[in-house]
Amino acid sequence: MVRLKVCVNPAHPTQHHDRGTETDLHSVHRHGWPITHAALDPERCRFRVDGLAGLIACTQLGRCAVVLGNPICAPDDQGRLAAAFADHARQQGWSAVVAVASARLRDKVLGTGAYE
C-alpha cells in the first residue's frame, strides 16, 4: 500500500498534511542528512510505502512533486522507495523532480527511467 499526504488546496496546505510520526522522526535522525530535516516541516507531503521503514518528503506544485533529497531510509531501500514514488507520481499524472539528490541515488535510480 502506498500512502501520500497531498496538498489539495495550496491556499491551506496544512489542512492536508500530518506533522509526521515518531517513525518519521526516527528515520530522519538515523538516515538523514541536512536537507532531510525539511521532511519534518508540516507543510511537506510525506510519501510512505507499507513494508519499508522510511519516507520521501516532497512539495507538490501543481502537477509536479518536488522531492527534497534522497529517500529517508536505509541506503539499501532507497532505490525501492524512490521507484515506488516515481510509479505513484506517474499514476497520478505528475512529474517528479528530485532536488539535492546524492550521486548514489542518481547512479542507482535516476538513470533507470523512473525519473526524467
PEPE-V735896 format. One record per backbone hydrogen bond with DSSP energy under -0.5 kcal/mol. NH is the residue of the N-H (numbers start at 1). CO is the residue of the C=O. Records with the same first field share a line. If there is no record, write none. Layout:
NH=CO, CO
This chain:
3=48
5=46
6=4
8=6
10=8
12=9
13=10
15=12
16=13
17=14
25=21
26=22
27=23
28=24
29=25
30=26
31=27
32=28
36=33
37=33, 34
38=35
39=36
40=37
41=38
44=41
45=58
47=56
48=3
50=1
52=49
54=52
55=72
56=47
58=45
59=66
61=59, 64
62=60
64=61
65=95
66=59, 64
67=65, 97
68=57
69=67, 99
72=55
73=71
74=53
77=74
78=74, 75
81=77
82=78
83=79
84=80
85=81
86=82
87=83
88=84
89=85
90=86
91=87
92=88
93=89, 90
94=89
95=63
97=65
99=67, 97
106=102
107=103
108=104
109=105
110=105
111=106
112=109
113=110
114=109
